[in-house]
């Protein structure tokens, strides 16, 4: 309950600020891409329930001769790259927090197709609401391996507290300002998760 109250106080209390930034940013993306600045994506939420998150577009929809989307590094626009570094593309997800689908702090929600790839231990990250930021984000973000990220997520699930959430929020601001851990080595964002090599705990 305290976690939910903190979410609402911070999101609603800063509404005049982030809504203005979102309005201006949306207009810039619309000018850049000449299409809707928003996109939705289905991701895994609490208890493995699929949720639809909202984000600002940072990439084009360019495809190859087979109709498949090009790699992220070829589709990210200059404006999109700036917005990703500043995490401005995440602002629409504040609506998910108001809806109760997400929290400010928690394990990041990943693509719904990953839900079937987790080990039993990794699935524990879904015991809490997914977050806009989290323990993994301030301890490596996209510059760590999937396994390291999941370990950090489950650590958070076991150790969550209001004080820890406040600490994560402050450190997130620092991470955004210094633009740390934006992408994995050799990647524009992060490679797709295809399952852990160790499946001992997988049912």
N, C-alpha and C positions, 0 to 999 in steps of 0.2 A: 504494500500500500504506500509506504514512504517513497519507494522508487517511482511509482506512478505519479505521486504528488510532485516529486522533484521534476519529472519529465514535463508535466503540465505547467508548472510554475516557470521553468526556464523557456519552454517553447512559446507559451502564450505571452510571457513577459517580454520576450524579444521579438514578438510578431511584427511590430512596426519596422524594425531594422531588417530582419531577414526577408520579409515580404517585399520591401523596396528593392533589396539587392536581387531577389529572384525575378522581379518584374523587369528590371533593367537587363539582367543577364539573359532572360528569355528572349527579349527583343534582339539582343546582340546575336544569339544563336539563330534566331529566325532570319536575320539579315545574312548570316554566314552560310546557312544551309538552304535557305529559301523554302523551308517547310516547317512543320510543327516542331517547336523546340523541345518537346517532351517525349519521353518514351516510357513504356511500362514493361516490366519483366517479372515472370513468375519465379519465386524463390522459396526456399524452405524456411518456415517460421517455427514458432514454438510447437513442441510435440510432433514435429515433422509436417505440420499443416502447411499447405502451399498458400503463400500470400502474393499479392501483386504490389510491387514497389514502383514508385515514381522517381524518375531521374531526368536531368537535363541531357540532351544529346551532346556527345562530344566527338562522334564519328559520323562519317558518311555511310551510305548503304551500298557502296561500290562492291560489285561481284565479279568473279572470274568468268571465263567462257562456259563453265559448267553450271553457273548460277549460284555458286557458293560465295559467301562473304569473304572478302580479302582479309588477310591478317590485320590485327588491330593497328600495327605500326603504319600500315598503308592507308588506314581510314581515319585516324585521328587528325582533326584539323588543328591549325595553329591556335585558334581560339579555344578549341576543346582541350588542347594540351595545357593551356594556361588555367582553364577552369578546373581541370583535374588536379593540378598542382595545388590549387587553392581550395580544393574540395567544394567548389561552388556547385558542381554537378550534382552533389548530394542534397542540396537544399529542398527539392520537391519531396524528399523522403520524410521531411518534418511532418508532412500530412499523414504519413503512415503512423507516426508517433501519436498524433492527435487522435487517429482512429483506434489506437490501441494495438496495432499490428506489430509495432516495434517500440523499442525504448531508446533513449539517448545512448545508453551504454549496454553492451551485450555482445555476444558472438555475432560477427557479421553474417547476414543472410546470403547464402550462396545459391547458385542455380538449382532448380528443383530436380534436374537429372542427377545431381550429386547424391541425392537422398538414398539411393540404392547402393552407393559405392562405399559408404562409411562402415568402419568396423563398429562393433558394439560400443567400444569406448569413445570413438569419435561421435557417435550418435548422441552422446550425453550433452553435447553443445546445444542441443535443441530442448533441453530441460528448462531453458529460460527464453524470454523474448529476445529476438535478434536486436542488435544495436546499430546505431549510426556510426559509433566508434566502439572500441573495445580494448581489452588487455593486449590482444595480438597487434592491434593497430599502433599502440605506443611502444611495442617491443619488436618492431621490424616491418609492420605493414605488409607490403607486397614483396619485400626484399628477403623474406624467409621462406622456407619450404612449407609445403602443405602440412606435413606431419608436425613441424614445429608450431605452426599456426593452431592446429587442432589441440595440441598439448596445452598451449596457452589458453585456448578457449575453455577446456575442461578445468584447468586450474581456476579460471575465473568463476565458473559455475560452483566450484567447491568453496571458494573464498569470498564470494560477493558480499559487499557491505556498502552502506551509503557513503562512508568515508572513502572507500576504494573507488566508487563511481566518481566522486568529486575529484579525486586525484587523477583519474583517467581523463576526465574532461579538461582539466588544466594542462595536462601533458599533451593532449590532442591538439590544443591551440598551438603549443610550442612546435609540435611536429609539422603542422600545416604551415606555420610561418617559416620554418627552415626547409620546407619541402623535402622531408626525409622519407625514404622508403616508398617512393611513388611507384616504382616498378621493380620487377625481378631482373637479375642480370640477363642481358640479351633479349629482354622482352619489353614491349611498349607498356604492358600492364602486368599481367601474370599468366603463366601457362595454365591450361585447363587441368582440372583434377581428373585423373583417370583411375583412381583407386590406389590405396597403399599397397606396397609390395608385401607387407606382413598382414595376412588375413586370418591370423590365428583366432582372433576374437569375433570374426564375422560369422553370423548365423547362416 
